[in-house]
């Protein structure tokens, strides 16, 4: 007679590990044996996957998740949700968060939510709140977190010791960060045009995307930009396969990065691409991704490869604004390249700016911003690490000290742009910096936090149809593509001013289409 199975209580970390193994094709039966639990328990974990991941993602401590065994809710669930949203936003901004400040906000949200009874935000309540969400600590003193030079030095020393212990090379150290981009923002003589409105107008969600840049400390491995737009299939994409875009494209109703998208990006894009790059360099497939405390960045337990060799590490909130590499001119350079590229395209097409703006689509913008990212030099990225890794500075001397896109460069281009010949330096600067402080995550007001905590959503956002034009996808066969290519070649041959490389590119394309056509015919 077999003995009764000993009851096993899994930690949150155990459950995350099981979810990872299930996603990789592990069977419920095998996992039940490995962890000493019933298959029903494994199926329950699968069923509650999103709930477990969301809980773990909002946690502040890896070690506490390895001990915590339940997701026991607060008796004031709405208050708890509001406080966690508020706390995550404050931490991302690097604002001071002391015990008294938390207590005051909790009292405000309690009454703003219209909750019944008496509420005392005592030290005991604060301790339980921290335990529920695995928050390591909340500062005792009400001190300014942003701009703490002492903390910068402490973190940098600690991080250098860490990479030495882990035996990591600069090629194995990465940073990623998000920013908002007003992709249809163009300059004018008097203001900045954000889509159809001026700088004083509202910000249009349709003409804003979130962009995430990611590269290693040498700047020699830049991953494709991650772009979050509002629509799953914007009308300009038509029959374009999103996997063939020059960026990794995701959608979210407000065009914001969120926990789910970031986790997908890490697992499906970052980890495989980093492995491939390190393998090509003959390096150990081990890497660290340095991140700030954005509310859209999951906990370290979630951001970890199956073998634990590729993982995330977080900058303390009080130093992120000072030393985050992507914020040290990298994203700003990419945006300047993008906007200068728009002006160049306008000049090449010979349009007035208004006509160019009307024709500019999101697909055009994605190709242009991908090119802008490609133009960011490795030395620009490696210099951005100089506070964290000073020995890395100026290693890539082959790039020389070439100046990035400057206001003078943009002014020169504008002198040849109809109607913008006399744009002031001040307006150029405003245009180039229009979204410099735009975050990649949604920043909620107190009223919005309250509505979300109560389960309410923005009706206009929920009911708004995605920007999809219902055009049936048009399949273009090889014969039609070949015919159009032949016509284009004939046109180029007739133009005396067309340079040889342009014609060679089209001829190469024609050869590729012919080969595809032959392969299709032979398979039929």
N, C-alpha and C positions, 0 to 999 in steps of 0.2 A: 504494500500500500504506500503510495507516494505521499510525502509530507506536504503540508499546506504551504503554499508559496508565501514567503515573507513579504509583508507589505512594504513597498518602496515608494517614497515620496520624492518626486523629481524637483530639482531646482529650476528656476526660469532658464538658466544657462543650459541645463540638460534638455529642456524642451526646445530651445533654439537649435541645439545640435541635432535633435531628432528631425526637426523641420528641414534642416539643411540636407540631411541624409535622405529624407523622403523626396525632396526636390531633385536629388541626384539619382533617383531610381531605386532607392532602398525599399525593401518590402516590410510591411507591418509585422509579419511573422519574425523575420530576422531581427528587427529592432526590439521587439518584445523580449526576445531571448537575451540580446546583448545588455539591455537595461534592467532585466529582471521584472518586467511589468506585463500586464495583459495586453492582448492585441486591441481590445476595446479602448484602452488608455491611449494607445498609439493613434487609433482612429479619431479619438476625441481631440488629440493634439493637432492632427491634420485639419479637423473641422474648425478649430479655434485659431488657426495659423495667423490670420491677420491681427486678431486681438492680441496674441502673444507678442508678435513682432512690434506692433504699435506700442505696447507697454514697455518692451525692452528698449525700443528706439528713444523713448522719452526719458529713459533712465540716465543718471549722471555718473554711475559707478559700475565698473565691470565686476569688482570684487563683491559688491553687495548683491548683484544678480546671481552670482555663483552660490550665494547663501540663501537668498530668498526663495521660498517654495510656493507662494500663493500670490494672487493678484487681488487681494482683499480690497473691496472698494470702500470709500469713505461713506460715513452716514450722510454726509452732505455732498453728494456726487456732483451736482451742478457747481457748487463752490469750488470743489476740487479741480474740476475741469477748467474753470475760469482762472484759478490761481496758477495752474500749471502752464496755461497759455501765456499768462502775463509774465511768469517767472522766466520762461524760455526766451521771450522777446527781450526782457531786460538783460539777461545774460548775454544774448547775441550782440546787443548794443554795447556791452561792457559797462553798463550802469551799475552803481553800488546796490547791493541787495543785502540788507542787514535784517536781523530778527525783528526789530521794531517796525521797519518798513514793510516786511511781509505781513506782520500782524495788522498794520493799518490798512493795507490793501485788502486783506481777507475780510476785515470788518466792512469795508466799503462794498465789496462784491456781495457779501451776505445780504445786506439791506437792498442793494441795487437789484439783486435777483428776486427780491420779494419773498425771501424765505421766512418760515414761521419759527417762533421760539426765540430763546436767548442764545447768543453765541459769544463765547469768550475765547479770542485767539491767544490762548495761553502758550507757555513754553512747551507744554505737553502736546498741544495741538500741532505746533510747529515741528516737533520731533516726529510725530506720527506722519505728517505730510511728507517730510524728508524720507522717512522709511518706506512709505508707499511708493515713492517715485525714485528710490535709490539715489537721492541727492547727497553728495558727499558732505558738503558743508555750506553754511551760509555765513557770511562775514558778520562778526560780532559788532564791529565798529562801522559806523556809517561813513565810509571813505570812498573817494573817487577811484574807480577801477581803471578808467581809461588813462593811458599815458603813464604807467608806472614803470619808470626806468629801472628801478631796483629789481622788480619782478622780471623784467626783460632779461637782465643779466643772469638771474637765477635760472630762468627757463633755458636760456641758451647753453649755459654750462651743463645743466641736466640733460639736455637733448644731445649735446656732443658726447657726453659720457654714455648715453643710451646707444647711439649709433656705433660707438667704439665697441661696446659690449656685444652688440648684435652683429658686428663686423660688416656694416653696410657701407657701400661706396656711394658717392654722389649720384651715380646712375640709378641707384636703387631707392632714392629719396624723392618723393613726389609731393606736390601741393595742388589742391583744386579749390576753386572759389567761384561763386556765382555773382552775376550782376545783371541789372536790367538794361535793355537796349531799345531805344526808340528808333526802330529801323527805318521809319519813313520820315525822319526829322531832317529838314533841309534849312539852310540859312536864308535870311532875307535882309533887306537893307535896314529894317527897323526892329526886327525881333527874330525869334526862332520859330520856324514852322514845325510843329509836331503834328504830322498828318494834316488834317484840315483846320487845326486850330493853332493859335500863336502860343508863345511861352506863357502867357497869362491864362490860357484856357485849360480845360481839363485834360487829363492824360488818357488817351484812348487805349483800351486793352487790346483792341485788334491790331494796333500798330506798335505794340510793345511785346517783346519776347524776353525770356530769361536765358542768359548764356552762361555756361560754365566752362572755364579754361582749366586745363590740367596738363602739367608737364613735370619732368624731373628736374633736379637741381642743376644739371649741366645745360639744360635747354635743348639737348639733342634728341630727346623723345617727347614730342608734343602729341598728345592724343587728339583725335578729332574733337572739335567743339561739341559739347552737349547743349542742345537748344530745346527749350520748352515753349511751345506755342499754344494758342488757345484751342485750335481746331485739330481734330484727328487727321483730317484730310482737307487742308485749305484748298480753295478753288483753283489757285494757281498751280497746285501739284498735278491736277488732272490725272493722267494715267501714270505719273511718276511713281516708281516703287520707292518708298521711303528708305529702304535699305541701301539704295543706290545714291542717296544724297551725300553731299560732301561733309555733312554734320550728322551727329546722332540725334535724331528728332524724337521728342516725346510731346504729349499733349496733356494739358490740364486746363480746366474751364477758365481759370484766371491767368493762365500763362505763367504760373508760379512753379518753382521747384517745390517738391514735397518729399516726405520720408520714403514713400513707395517708389517714386521715380529714382531717387538717389540710390536706393538699394538695388534696383534693377540695373542702373548704370554701373554700380560697383561690381556686381556679380557677373553681368553679361558682357560688359565692355572693358572696364578697367582691368580686372584680374586677367582675362585672356590676353589682352594687348600687352600688358606689362610682362607676363610670362614669355610671350613671343619675342619681345624686344630683348629681355635679359638673356634668353636662350641664344639669340643671334649675336650677342656680345660675349658669349662664353661665361656669363656670370651666374651665380646661384639664383634660382628663381625665388627670390626673397625681396620684399620691398615694404616700405612704410609710406602711408598717405597722410600728410599733415593737413589738418582741417581746423577751421574756427568753430565757434559754438553756435552756428546757425540752427534755428529750430528744425530745419529740414535735414540735418545730419544725424543719422541714427547712432545709437551707442556702439562702442567698439566691439561688443559681442556680435552685433549684426554685421558689421563691416569687417569680415574676416574670411579669407579663403578656406576651403575645406581642410587643407593641411596646416592652416594657421600661419603660413609663411608670408602671406600678403595681408596686411592689416592696417588699421587706422590709428592715428594718435592725435590728440587734441591740443591745440594751443590754449593756454589759460585765458579766460575772458579779459583779464587786465593787461594782456600784451598783444592780443591779436591785431588791434588797430595799428600797432607800431611796427610789427615785424612780419605780418603775413606776406609771403613773397608775391602772390598775385596782386596785392594792393600796392606794391612798391613800383608802380609804373608799367607793369606787364599788361593788365587789362586796359589801362588808359592808352597805351601804345596801340593795342589791337583796335580800339574804338577810333582812334585818329586815323589809322590806316583805312578803316572801313569808310569813314566819311570822306577822306581824300579820294578814295576809289570811286565813290558815288559821283564826285565832281568830275573826275577824269572820264567816267563813262558818259556823263552828260555832254562833255565837250566833244568826245569822239562821235557821238550820235548826232551832234549838231542841233540839239533841241533847245528850246527855251526851258527854263527850270520848271515851269508849271506843267508843260507837256510831259517832261521827264518824270515828274512826281506822279502824274496820273497813271503812267504806264508801269511804274515800279511795283513789283509784286513781292510777296514774301519769298517765293522761290528765288527771285533775283537777289534778294537781300541775303539769303542763306549762302549762295555761291560767293557773294561779295565778302561776307564776314569770314567765310572759310579762307578766302584768299588773304584777307587782312591778318588772320591768325598765322598763316604760313609765312607772312612777311615779318613777323616778330622774330628778331634775331636771337640765336642762342645766348649771346653775350648779354642781351637785355634781361633775359630770364635768370642767368647765373648771377648777375649783379644784384638782382632782387633778393638773393639769399645771403648777401654779405654780412648782415647782422647775425644771422644764425650760423652760417658756415664761412667765416672770414677767409679761410685758406683757399676757398673756391674762387674768390674774386679774381677777375682778369686772367683766368686760365685760358679762355678761348680768345686769344689775341688775334686770330685770323680774321675776326670780324672788324678789326680796327675800331675807331671811335666815331663811326658814321652817325650823323645826327638823325633822330627819328623825325617823323612828320611834325613840322613846326607851324606856328601861326603865320610866319612869313611865307612858308611854302603854300599854305592854303590861300593866303591873300593873293599870291601870284596866279594861282589857278583861277580865282574868282575874277581877276582882272580880264579874263577871257570869257567870262560867263555873262551872257546877255542879261542886263538888268541888275547885276550884282557887282559891277565894276568898282563901286565906291563904298562897299560894306566896311564898316569900321572895325578896327582891331578888337574893340570891346565886344561887338556882336559875334565876331569869329570865335573869340574865347568862350562866350556863352554857348555857342553852338557846339563846340568841341567838348564842353564840360556839361552839357545839358542833362546827362544821365549819370554823371560821375558818382553820385551818392545813392543811386537807385539800387536797392537791395534785390537779391534774387528770390527772396521769400516774402510772403504776404505779411504786412505789418497791420495789425488790427487796432482799432480804437477801443476804448473801454466799452462803448455801446456794442461794437461788433463782437467783442469777447463775450459779453453777456448773452447776446443772441445765439452765438455758437454754443455756449455752455448749456443753454436751454434747448438745444437741438434745432434751433431755427436756422434757416439759410437765407441768403439773399435771393429773393424770388426772381429778380431780374436775371441773376446769374444762372439760377437753376432752369428757368424756362427759356432762356435765350438759346436759339438754335445756333449750332456751330456754323461758321462761315463756310458752308459747302454749297457749291453750285451743282445742282443735280443734272449733270451732263453725263450721259452714258460714256463709259470708257471706250475710247477709239483704239482698236487694235490695228497697228501698222505692220503689214507683212514685209518680208525681205525684199520682194520685188518692188514694192512702192518706195521703200527706203533707198533702194539702189537707183531707181529712176530719179528721185529728188537729188541724190548725190551727183548723178551725172549732169543734171541741169545746173547744179551749183558749180561744178567744175567748168562747164561750158561758159558760165557767166564770168568766172575768175579768169579764164583764158582770154576773154574779150577785153578785160580791164588791163590796160597797160601799166597801171600804177600798183598792181597787186604783187607783193613780194613772193619769191619762190617758196619760202617755208610755209606760207599759208596754203599754197596749192598742194604741197607735199603732205600736209596734215590731212586734207580732204582725200587725196589719193590713197593714203594709208587707211582711212576710214572706209573707202570704197572697197579696198581689198578685204577688209575684215567682214564687211557685209556679204561679199561674194562667197567667202569661206563659210559663213553661217548658212547661206542659202544652199550651198553644196551639201553640207552636213545634214540639213533638214531633208533634202531630196533623197539622200542615200539611206536615211532612216525610215523613209516611207515605204 
